[in-house]
């Protein structure tokens, strides 16, 4: 039995994860799950920059610059990060993407989004850099490794880690990680 274009469209539209087709970091198509996750409509997303889904323009720019060489080398990228719904609420999201042309990684891509808010609620008001450090702590990276990934010194990472520990009332990194991932 051969699948039709309609079958593929049905699969795309009703996938259990959010799916976006992008060109030059703009959303050219998305499924219903993306609209539900980001609390907006398809009409408001299509043609828009992914910037719309980020808590800050700085995070959008930094992440775009950081993932470009990875997409160029591997053709795919995946991480957990804090994203923003249309109503301003932030939430943890697992994002995976594939560049269709590794030599021009942002030209055309396919991205999936999975809402992690049920397992990992955002409990504190964090700055963009704190969100980036928190995401890398959850990956189990050391301060030196986080610094290398983010392009900052390990001492700067330690400052952000200390801020996170204060905000989450954690006395150790292990306790901070536990509080970052535990439900309320």
Backbone as a printed PyTorch tensor [residue, N CA C, xyz], in Angstrom:
tensor([[[ 0.8370, -1.1700,  0.0000],
         [ 0.0000,  0.0000,  0.0000],
         [ 0.8920,  1.2470,  0.0000]],

        [[ 0.6570,  2.1380, -0.8840],
         [ 1.4630,  3.3410, -1.0240],
         [ 0.8210,  4.5000, -0.2600]],

        [[ 1.6590,  5.2650,  0.4260],
         [ 1.1670,  6.4280,  1.1570],
         [ 1.0170,  7.6230,  0.2210]],

        [[ 0.0180,  8.4260,  0.5090],
         [-0.2480,  9.6040, -0.3150],
         [ 0.2750, 10.8620,  0.3940]],

        [[ 0.3040, 11.9590, -0.3220],
         [ 0.6780, 13.2480,  0.2700],
         [-0.2780, 13.5900,  1.4170]],

        [[-1.5270, 13.2060,  1.2640],
         [-2.5170, 13.4390,  2.3170],
         [-2.1760, 12.6610,  3.5880]],

        [[-1.6690, 11.4190,  3.4210],
         [-1.2460, 10.6140,  4.5710],
         [-0.1030, 11.3020,  5.3190]],

        [[ 0.8660, 11.8100,  4.5700],
         [ 1.9930, 12.4940,  5.1950],
         [ 1.5390, 13.7670,  5.9000]],

        [[ 0.6340, 14.5050,  5.3020],
         [ 0.1220, 15.7300,  5.9230],
         [-0.6110, 15.3960,  7.2160]],

        [[-1.3860, 14.3270,  7.1940],
         [-2.1150, 13.8860,  8.3820],
         [-1.1320, 13.5270,  9.5030]],

        [[-0.0690, 12.8110,  9.1680],
         [ 0.9470, 12.4380, 10.1600],
         [ 1.6190, 13.6850, 10.7380]],

        [[ 1.9620, 14.6320,  9.8830],
         [ 2.5960, 15.8760, 10.3220],
         [ 1.6620, 16.6530, 11.2520]],

        [[ 0.4320, 16.8490, 10.8090],
         [-0.5200, 17.6590, 11.5710],
         [-0.8640, 17.0730, 12.9330]],

        [[-0.8810, 15.7410, 13.0550],
         [-1.3390, 15.0930, 14.2800],
         [-0.2340, 14.3710, 15.0430]],

        [[ 1.0160, 14.6890, 14.7600],
         [ 2.1420, 14.0850, 15.4900],
         [ 2.0340, 14.4400, 16.9720]],

        [[ 2.4790, 13.5390, 17.8580],
         [ 2.3800, 13.8050, 19.3000],
         [ 3.3870, 14.8350, 19.8100]],

        [[ 4.3120, 15.2650, 18.9680],
         [ 5.2660, 16.3240, 19.3180],
         [ 5.0770, 17.4770, 18.3470]],

        [[ 5.5330, 18.6520, 18.7620],
         [ 5.4590, 19.8030, 17.8830],
         [ 6.4700, 19.6770, 16.7630]],

        [[ 6.0510, 19.9870, 15.5410],
         [ 6.9340, 19.9270, 14.3770],
         [ 6.8880, 21.2600, 13.6330]],

        [[ 8.0710, 21.7130, 13.2140],
         [ 8.1820, 22.9600, 12.4560],
         [ 9.1320, 22.7470, 11.2930]],

        [[ 8.7650, 23.2330, 10.1400],
         [ 9.6580, 23.2850,  8.9830],
         [10.1200, 24.7320,  8.9060]],

        [[11.4340, 24.9190,  8.7830],
         [11.9700, 26.2820,  8.8060],
         [12.8220, 26.5890,  7.5870]],

        [[12.8910, 27.8800,  7.2810],
         [13.7930, 28.4150,  6.2680],
         [14.3980, 29.6810,  6.8490]],

        [[15.7260, 29.7030,  6.9130],
         [16.4480, 30.8640,  7.4450],
         [15.9200, 31.3100,  8.8050]],

        [[15.6980, 30.3290,  9.6760],
         [15.2440, 30.5320, 11.0520],
         [13.8570, 31.1560, 11.1400]],

        [[13.0600, 30.9620, 10.0890],
         [11.6590, 31.3870, 10.0780],
         [10.7830, 30.1510,  9.9270]],

        [[ 9.6410, 30.1650, 10.5710],
         [ 8.7180, 29.0350, 10.5280],
         [ 7.8590, 29.1190,  9.2730]],

        [[ 7.9860, 28.1160,  8.4010],
         [ 7.1830, 28.1120,  7.1760],
         [ 6.0110, 27.1360,  7.2600]],

        [[ 6.0750, 26.2100,  8.2110],
         [ 4.9340, 25.3300,  8.4790],
         [ 5.1000, 24.7780,  9.8850]],

        [[ 3.9780, 24.4850, 10.5230],
         [ 4.0120, 23.8920, 11.8610],
         [ 2.7530, 23.0680, 12.0520]],

        [[ 2.7970, 22.1750, 13.0220],
         [ 1.6100, 21.3650, 13.2830],
         [ 0.8290, 21.9150, 14.4750]],

        [[-0.2930, 21.2990, 14.7390],
         [-1.2010, 21.7540, 15.7930],
         [-0.5490, 21.6670, 17.1690]],

        [[ 0.2930, 20.6640, 17.3950],
         [ 0.9200, 20.4990, 18.7120],
         [ 1.8060, 21.7060, 19.0490]],

        [[ 2.4880, 22.2860, 18.0650],
         [ 3.2970, 23.4880, 18.2930],
         [ 2.3870, 24.6260, 18.7440]],

        [[ 1.2650, 24.7830, 18.0830],
         [ 0.3200, 25.8570, 18.4290],
         [-0.1860, 25.6900, 19.8620]],

        [[-0.5170, 24.4630, 20.2340],
         [-0.9860, 24.1880, 21.5940],
         [ 0.1210, 24.4790, 22.6050]],

        [[ 1.3280, 24.0170, 22.3190],
         [ 2.4580, 24.1610, 23.2340],
         [ 2.8150, 25.6250, 23.4820]],

        [[ 2.7920, 26.4260, 22.4120],
         [ 3.1870, 27.8270, 22.5250],
         [ 1.9860, 28.7680, 22.6840]],

        [[ 0.7960, 28.1910, 22.8330],
         [-0.4340, 28.9450, 23.1180],
         [-0.6870, 30.0380, 22.0800]],

        [[-0.6380, 29.6440, 20.8160],
         [-0.8810, 30.5910, 19.7380],
         [-1.4780, 29.8550, 18.5420]],

        [[-1.7110, 30.5720, 17.4770],
         [-2.3010, 29.9510, 16.2920],
         [-1.2560, 29.7780, 15.1900]],

        [[-1.5410, 28.8820, 14.2890],
         [-0.6740, 28.6180, 13.1420],
         [-0.4900, 29.8920, 12.3210]],

        [[-1.5700, 30.6310, 12.1450],
         [-1.5200, 31.8600, 11.3460],
         [-0.5580, 32.8890, 11.9380]],

        [[-0.4630, 32.9230, 13.2640],
         [ 0.4320, 33.8730, 13.9180],
         [ 1.8890, 33.4040, 13.9270]],

        [[ 2.1150, 32.1070, 13.7150],
         [ 3.4860, 31.5820, 13.7090],
         [ 4.1170, 31.5760, 12.3210]],

        [[ 3.3320, 31.2480, 11.2930],
         [ 3.9020, 31.0940,  9.9610],
         [ 4.5150, 32.3970,  9.4600]],

        [[ 5.7330, 32.2730,  8.9680],
         [ 6.4730, 33.4320,  8.4760],
         [ 7.2670, 34.1520,  9.5530]],

        [[ 7.0230, 33.7870, 10.8070],
         [ 7.7070, 34.4460, 11.9190],
         [ 9.0590, 33.8010, 12.2110]],

        [[ 9.9380, 34.5820, 12.7930],
         [11.2370, 34.1000, 13.2530],
         [11.0380, 33.2390, 14.5020]],

        [[11.9380, 32.2730, 14.6970],
         [11.9170, 31.4810, 15.9300],
         [12.1210, 32.3710, 17.1540]],

        [[12.6300, 33.5780, 16.9640],
         [12.8240, 34.5240, 18.0620],
         [11.5580, 34.6540, 18.8990]],

        [[10.4150, 34.5710, 18.2640],
         [ 9.1140, 34.6720, 18.9330],
         [ 8.9660, 33.6590, 20.0720]],

        [[ 9.6690, 32.5200, 19.9820],
         [ 9.5160, 31.4290, 20.9420],
         [10.5620, 31.4490, 22.0590]],

        [[11.4680, 32.4050, 22.0020],
         [12.5560, 32.4740, 22.9830],
         [12.2500, 33.4990, 24.0650]],

        [[12.7330, 33.2640, 25.2910],
         [12.5320, 34.2450, 26.3640],
         [13.2300, 35.5790, 26.1010]],

        [[14.3250, 35.5700, 25.3160],
         [15.0220, 36.8290, 25.0300],
         [15.7120, 36.7640, 23.6720]],

        [[15.9370, 37.9350, 23.0870],
         [16.6360, 38.0220, 21.8000],
         [18.0780, 37.5580, 21.9450]],

        [[18.6970, 37.8420, 23.1000],
         [20.0790, 37.4000, 23.3290],
         [20.1940, 35.8810, 23.2530]],

        [[19.2540, 35.1710, 23.8960],
         [19.2950, 33.7070, 23.8710],
         [19.1100, 33.1830, 22.4460]],

        [[18.2090, 33.7950, 21.7180],
         [17.9770, 33.4070, 20.3260],
         [19.2610, 33.5640, 19.5120]],

        [[19.9230, 34.7040, 19.6440],
         [21.1490, 34.9670, 18.8820],
         [22.2820, 34.0410, 19.3100]],

        [[22.4880, 33.9180, 20.6340],
         [23.5880, 33.0700, 21.1340],
         [23.4030, 31.6200, 20.7230]],

        [[22.1810, 31.1100, 20.8670],
         [21.9340, 29.7090, 20.5270],
         [22.0830, 29.4830, 19.0250]],

        [[21.5770, 30.3980, 18.2250],
         [21.7280, 30.2720, 16.7710],
         [23.1850, 30.2020, 16.3660]],

        [[24.0200, 31.0590, 16.9660],
         [25.4530, 31.0570, 16.6580],
         [26.1220, 29.7900, 17.1610]],

        [[25.6910, 29.2880, 18.3300],
         [26.3030, 28.0910, 18.9140],
         [25.9340, 26.8170, 18.1620]],

        [[24.6900, 26.7080, 17.6890],
         [24.2820, 25.4570, 17.0460],
         [24.6720, 25.3880, 15.5680]],

        [[24.9450, 26.5260, 14.9600],
         [25.2890, 26.5320, 13.5390],
         [26.4710, 25.6150, 13.2090]],

        [[27.6100, 25.6990, 13.9290],
         [28.7170, 24.7890, 13.6050],
         [28.3940, 23.3200, 13.9030]],

        [[27.5220, 23.0860, 14.8930],
         [27.1320, 21.7010, 15.2070],
         [26.2640, 21.1530, 14.0820]],

        [[25.3030, 21.9360, 13.6220],
         [24.4750, 21.5220, 12.4870],
         [25.3420, 21.3190, 11.2480]],

        [[26.3240, 22.1840, 11.0760],
         [27.2310, 22.0850,  9.9300],
         [28.0220, 20.7780,  9.9820]],

        [[28.4960, 20.4120, 11.1620],
         [29.3240, 19.2090, 11.3150],
         [28.5060, 17.9200, 11.3310]],

        [[27.4110, 17.9200, 12.0840],
         [26.6350, 16.6920, 12.2900],
         [25.3520, 16.6170, 11.4800]],

        [[24.7790, 17.7780, 11.1730],
         [23.5130, 17.8050, 10.4600],
         [22.3030, 17.8040, 11.3670]],

        [[22.5160, 17.6170, 12.6850],
         [21.4040, 17.6140, 13.6330],
         [21.8530, 18.2350, 14.9490]],

        [[20.8860, 18.6320, 15.7670],
         [21.1590, 19.2410, 17.0600],
         [19.9950, 18.9320, 17.9920]],

        [[20.2900, 18.7920, 19.2810],
         [19.2510, 18.5020, 20.2570],
         [19.6630, 19.0580, 21.6180]],

        [[18.7110, 19.6280, 22.3530],
         [18.9770, 20.0520, 23.7320],
         [17.6660, 20.2760, 24.4720]],

        [[17.7730, 20.5260, 25.7680],
         [16.6510, 20.9520, 26.5950],
         [16.8990, 22.4060, 26.9270]],

        [[15.8660, 23.2310, 26.7760],
         [16.0310, 24.6550, 27.0480],
         [14.7110, 25.2400, 27.5070]],

        [[14.7750, 26.4360, 28.0340],
         [13.5600, 27.1390, 28.4320],
         [13.0830, 27.9580, 27.2350]],

        [[11.8130, 27.7880, 26.8940],
         [11.1830, 28.5050, 25.7860],
         [10.0520, 29.3620, 26.3590]],

        [[ 9.3780, 30.1360, 25.4970],
         [ 8.3480, 31.0630, 25.9590],
         [ 7.0560, 30.8810, 25.1590]],

        [[ 5.9580, 30.7520, 25.8770],
         [ 4.6410, 30.6970, 25.2430],
         [ 4.2090, 32.1210, 24.8530]],

        [[ 3.1900, 32.2110, 24.0240],
         [ 2.6940, 33.5240, 23.5780],
         [ 2.2150, 34.3840, 24.7370]],

        [[ 1.7610, 33.7600, 25.8260],
         [ 1.2830, 34.5140, 26.9920],
         [ 2.4240, 34.9450, 27.9170]],

        [[ 3.6790, 34.6660, 27.5280],
         [ 4.8370, 35.0700, 28.3140],
         [ 5.3340, 34.0180, 29.2850]],

        [[ 4.5530, 32.9730, 29.5180],
         [ 4.9600, 31.9000, 30.4290],
         [ 6.1630, 31.1600, 29.8460]],

        [[ 7.1430, 30.8680, 30.6990],
         [ 8.3040, 30.0950, 30.2540],
         [ 8.1240, 28.6400, 30.6550]],

        [[ 8.7410, 27.7590, 29.8810],
         [ 8.6380, 26.3290, 30.1530],
         [ 9.8500, 25.6040, 29.5790]],

        [[10.1760, 24.4620, 30.1960],
         [11.2640, 23.6330, 29.6890],
         [10.7720, 22.8810, 28.4550]],

        [[11.6300, 22.8080, 27.4560],
         [11.2700, 22.1900, 26.1870],
         [12.4640, 21.4000, 25.6460]],

        [[12.1960, 20.2070, 25.1420],
         [13.2280, 19.4400, 24.4420],
         [13.1110, 19.7940, 22.9630]],

        [[14.2060, 20.2710, 22.3860],
         [14.2200, 20.7120, 20.9950],
         [15.2310, 19.8780, 20.2230]],

        [[14.8040, 19.3340, 19.0880],
         [15.6880, 18.5860, 18.1890],
         [15.4930, 19.1240, 16.7860]],

        [[16.5920, 19.2220, 16.0570],
         [16.4820, 19.7290, 14.7010],
         [17.4580, 19.0760, 13.7600]],

        [[17.1240, 19.1480, 12.4900],
         [17.9670, 18.5950, 11.4410],
         [18.0760, 19.6240, 10.3260]],

        [[19.3220, 19.8870,  9.9190],
         [19.5730, 20.7780,  8.7840],
         [19.4750, 19.9590,  7.5050]],

        [[18.7520, 20.4580,  6.5350],
         [18.6280, 19.7310,  5.2720],
         [19.8430, 19.9590,  4.3730]],

        [[20.5950, 21.0320,  4.6440],
         [21.8270, 21.3310,  3.9170],
         [22.8790, 21.7100,  4.9520]],

        [[23.7860, 20.7770,  5.2560],
         [24.7650, 21.0130,  6.3090],
         [25.6920, 22.1760,  5.9970]],

        [[25.9100, 22.4950,  4.7390],
         [26.7980, 23.6090,  4.4050],
         [26.1320, 24.9650,  4.6730]],

        [[24.8080, 24.9700,  4.7910],
         [24.0560, 26.1780,  5.1180],
         [22.9830, 25.7710,  6.1310]],

        [[23.3950, 25.5240,  7.3830],
         [22.5320, 24.8390,  8.3500],
         [21.2150, 25.5260,  8.6990]],

        [[21.1360, 26.8470,  8.5880],
         [19.8760, 27.5120,  8.9250],
         [18.9660, 27.6970,  7.7090]],

        [[19.4430, 27.3320,  6.5280],
         [18.6680, 27.5550,  5.2960],
         [17.3350, 26.8030,  5.3200]],

        [[17.3740, 25.5130,  5.6050],
         [16.1740, 24.6770,  5.6480],
         [16.3260, 23.6660,  6.7650]],

        [[15.3040, 23.5520,  7.6030],
         [15.3980, 22.6110,  8.7070],
         [14.0600, 22.0350,  9.0940]],

        [[14.1560, 20.9660,  9.8560],
         [12.9890, 20.3200, 10.4430],
         [13.2570, 20.2550, 11.9430]],

        [[12.3280, 20.7780, 12.7400],
         [12.5040, 20.8770, 14.1850],
         [11.3450, 20.2330, 14.9190]],

        [[11.6700, 19.5590, 16.0190],
         [10.6220, 19.0050, 16.8820],
         [10.7400, 19.6360, 18.2610]],

        [[ 9.5830, 19.8150, 18.8960],
         [ 9.4990, 20.4320, 20.2140],
         [ 8.6580, 19.5380, 21.1090]],

        [[ 9.1780, 19.2590, 22.3080],
         [ 8.4290, 18.4630, 23.2720],
         [ 8.3620, 19.2360, 24.5860]],

        [[ 7.1710, 19.5040, 25.0450],
         [ 6.9280, 20.2510, 26.2830],
         [ 7.3070, 19.3720, 27.4770]],

        [[ 8.2510, 19.8490, 28.2860],
         [ 8.6980, 19.1050, 29.4620],
         [ 8.1480, 19.7000, 30.7560]],

        [[ 7.2160, 20.6320, 30.6620],
         [ 6.7690, 21.3690, 31.8450],
         [ 6.1210, 20.4920, 32.9130]],

        [[ 5.5320, 19.3780, 32.5330],
         [ 4.9320, 18.4980, 33.5420],
         [ 6.0080, 17.8240, 34.3900]],

        [[ 7.1280, 17.4660, 33.7630],
         [ 8.2210, 16.8080, 34.4870],
         [ 9.2060, 17.7980, 35.0820]],

        [[ 9.3020, 19.0030, 34.4810],
         [10.3410, 19.9520, 34.8720],
         [ 9.7830, 21.3730, 34.8270]],

        [[ 9.0490, 21.7810, 35.8620],
         [ 8.4950, 23.1390, 35.8510],
         [ 9.5720, 24.2010, 36.0690]],

        [[ 9.3600, 25.3710, 35.5120],
         [10.2370, 26.5170, 35.7610],
         [ 9.7280, 27.1530, 37.0480]],

        [[10.5640, 27.1490, 38.0940],
         [10.1050, 27.6100, 39.4040],
         [10.6290, 28.9750, 39.8090]],

        [[11.5840, 29.5060, 39.0940],
         [12.1510, 30.7970, 39.4790],
         [12.2680, 31.6840, 38.2490]],

        [[12.2850, 32.9800, 38.4820],
         [12.4700, 33.9420, 37.4080],
         [13.9740, 34.0130, 37.1180]],

        [[14.3900, 33.4740, 35.9820],
         [15.8120, 33.3770, 35.6550],
         [16.1860, 34.2970, 34.5130]],

        [[17.4380, 34.7540, 34.5330],
         [17.9630, 35.5220, 33.4050],
         [18.2830, 34.5520, 32.2690]],

        [[18.5280, 35.0920, 31.0950],
         [18.8750, 34.2600, 29.9540],
         [20.0950, 33.3980, 30.2220]],

        [[21.1440, 33.9810, 30.7770],
         [22.3630, 33.2200, 31.0370],
         [22.1250, 32.1770, 32.1270]],

        [[21.3110, 32.5070, 33.1360],
         [20.9880, 31.5180, 34.1640],
         [20.2490, 30.3340, 33.5520]],

        [[19.3550, 30.6040, 32.6090],
         [18.6330, 29.5140, 31.9370],
         [19.6100, 28.6210, 31.1670]],

        [[20.5700, 29.2410, 30.4920],
         [21.5580, 28.4650, 29.7270],
         [22.4250, 27.6240, 30.6540]],

        [[22.8770, 28.2030, 31.7580],
         [23.7020, 27.4520, 32.7170],
         [22.8780, 26.3210, 33.3370]],

        [[21.6270, 26.6060, 33.7080],
         [20.7630, 25.5730, 34.2980],
         [20.5790, 24.4040, 33.3290]],

        [[20.3640, 24.7060, 32.0550],
         [20.1800, 23.6350, 31.0640],
         [21.4230, 22.7620, 30.9710]],

        [[22.5990, 23.3760, 31.0330],
         [23.8430, 22.5930, 30.9370],
         [24.1120, 21.8090, 32.2260]],

        [[23.7210, 22.3670, 33.3740],
         [23.8420, 21.6160, 34.6290],
         [23.0000, 20.3480, 34.5640]],

        [[21.8130, 20.4660, 33.9630],
         [20.9340, 19.3000, 33.8410],
         [21.5060, 18.2490, 32.9010]],

        [[22.4190, 18.6650, 32.0190],
         [23.1040, 17.7110, 31.1450],
         [24.2730, 17.0490, 31.8570]],

        [[24.5690, 17.4970, 33.0890],
         [25.6520, 16.9120, 33.8680],
         [27.0230, 17.5000, 33.5630]],

        [[27.0630, 18.6620, 32.9190],
         [28.3420, 19.2640, 32.5720],
         [28.9720, 19.9590, 33.7690]],

        [[30.3170, 19.9790, 33.7980],
         [31.0620, 20.7020, 34.8280],
         [31.1060, 22.1820, 34.4560]],

        [[31.5740, 23.0060, 35.3870],
         [31.6910, 24.4460, 35.1110],
         [32.6050, 24.7070, 33.9290]],

        [[33.7170, 23.9790, 33.8440],
         [34.6360, 24.1720, 32.7190],
         [33.9710, 23.7850, 31.4040]],

        [[33.2250, 22.6760, 31.4080],
         [32.5350, 22.2430, 30.1870],
         [31.4340, 23.2310, 29.7980]],

        [[30.7030, 23.7300, 30.7880],
         [29.6560, 24.7150, 30.5160],
         [30.2730, 25.9790, 29.9350]],

        [[31.3690, 26.4250, 30.5460],
         [32.0620, 27.6090, 30.0530],
         [32.4880, 27.4640, 28.6120]],

        [[33.0060, 26.2900, 28.2750],
         [33.4480, 26.0460, 26.8950],
         [32.2610, 26.0860, 25.9310]],

        [[31.1630, 25.4350, 26.2960],
         [29.9700, 25.4050, 25.4440],
         [29.3920, 26.8080, 25.2520]],

        [[29.3380, 27.5810, 26.3430],
         [28.7160, 28.9040, 26.2950],
         [29.6790, 30.0170, 25.8970]],

        [[30.9730, 29.6890, 25.8130],
         [31.9570, 30.6910, 25.4300],
         [32.2260, 31.7160, 26.5250]],

        [[32.1500, 31.2590, 27.7930],
         [32.4440, 32.1200, 28.9410],
         [33.4150, 31.3840, 29.8550]],

        [[34.0150, 32.0820, 30.8000],
         [34.9730, 31.4370, 31.7050],
         [34.2550, 30.5480, 32.7110]],

        [[34.9860, 29.5650, 33.2340],
         [34.3740, 28.6860, 34.2400],
         [34.0670, 29.4610, 35.5180]],

        [[34.8100, 30.5270, 35.7860],
         [34.5270, 31.3650, 36.9620],
         [33.1920, 32.0960, 36.7890]],

        [[32.9010, 32.5270, 35.5840],
         [31.6120, 33.1740, 35.3070],
         [30.4830, 32.1560, 35.4850]],

        [[30.7160, 30.9290, 35.0360],
         [29.7230, 29.8590, 35.2340],
         [29.4580, 29.6690, 36.7180]],

        [[30.5220, 29.6960, 37.5360],
         [30.3650, 29.5270, 38.9880],
         [29.5020, 30.6370, 39.5890]],

        [[29.6410, 31.8530, 39.0800],
         [28.8130, 32.9690, 39.5640],
         [27.3450, 32.6930, 39.2640]],

        [[27.0620, 32.2410, 38.0310],
         [25.6700, 31.9360, 37.6770],
         [25.1350, 30.7430, 38.4560]],

        [[25.9890, 29.7620, 38.6890],
         [25.5760, 28.6020, 39.4840],
         [25.2180, 29.0540, 40.9020]],

        [[26.0170, 29.9560, 41.4760],
         [25.7300, 30.4780, 42.8230],
         [24.3970, 31.2150, 42.8470]],

        [[24.1380, 32.0030, 41.8280],
         [22.8520, 32.7080, 41.7520],
         [21.6920, 31.7200, 41.6920]],

        [[21.8680, 30.6780, 40.8740],
         [20.8210, 29.6560, 40.7660],
         [20.5990, 28.9710, 42.1140]],

        [[21.6800, 28.6790, 42.8100],
         [21.5650, 28.0100, 44.1110],
         [20.8150, 28.8940, 45.1070]],

        [[21.0810, 30.1990, 45.0700],
         [20.3430, 31.1230, 45.9400],
         [18.8580, 31.1530, 45.5720]],

        [[18.5700, 31.2760, 44.2850],
         [17.1750, 31.3620, 43.8440],
         [16.3800, 30.1040, 44.1640]],

        [[17.0620, 28.9640, 44.1430],
         [16.3790, 27.6910, 44.4070],
         [16.6060, 27.1850, 45.8300]],

        [[17.2550, 28.0050, 46.6600],
         [17.5560, 27.6290, 48.0520],
         [18.2270, 26.2570, 48.1190]],

        [[19.2450, 26.0860, 47.3120],
         [19.9850, 24.8200, 47.2660],
         [21.3740, 25.0310, 47.8540]],

        [[21.8350, 24.0570, 48.6320],
         [23.1570, 24.1940, 49.2450],
         [24.2410, 23.4470, 48.4720]],

        [[23.8430, 22.5570, 47.5700],
         [24.8140, 21.8330, 46.7370],
         [24.3170, 21.8210, 45.2910]],

        [[25.2370, 21.5340, 44.3880],
         [24.8450, 21.4450, 42.9790],
         [23.8530, 20.3060, 42.7740]],

        [[24.0850, 19.1860, 43.4610],
         [23.1630, 18.0440, 43.3330],
         [21.7520, 18.4400, 43.7750]],

        [[21.6590, 19.1990, 44.8670],
         [20.3490, 19.6510, 45.3360],
         [19.7240, 20.6180, 44.3330]],

        [[20.5430, 21.4920, 43.7390],
         [20.0540, 22.4190, 42.7150],
         [19.4870, 21.6460, 41.5270]],

        [[20.2240, 20.6670, 41.0420],
         [19.7550, 19.8650, 39.9050],
         [18.4470, 19.1810, 40.2670]],

        [[18.3590, 18.6390, 41.4600],
         [17.1250, 17.9760, 41.9030],
         [15.9590, 18.9710, 41.8870]],

        [[16.1960, 20.1810, 42.3920],
         [15.1340, 21.1770, 42.4380],
         [14.7710, 21.6880, 41.0420]],

        [[15.7310, 21.7200, 40.1420],
         [15.4500, 22.1370, 38.7690],
         [14.5290, 21.1440, 38.0550]],

        [[14.6780, 19.8540, 38.3620],
         [13.9090, 18.8390, 37.6270],
         [12.6650, 18.3560, 38.3550]],

        [[12.5280, 18.6520, 39.6400],
         [11.3880, 18.1010, 40.3830],
         [10.1360, 18.9400, 40.1900]],

        [[ 9.0220, 18.2550, 40.2160],
         [ 7.7130, 18.9220, 40.0990],
         [ 7.4050, 19.6230, 41.4160]],

        [[ 6.5460, 20.6480, 41.3800],
         [ 6.2280, 21.4060, 42.6120],
         [ 5.5230, 20.5570, 43.6420]]])
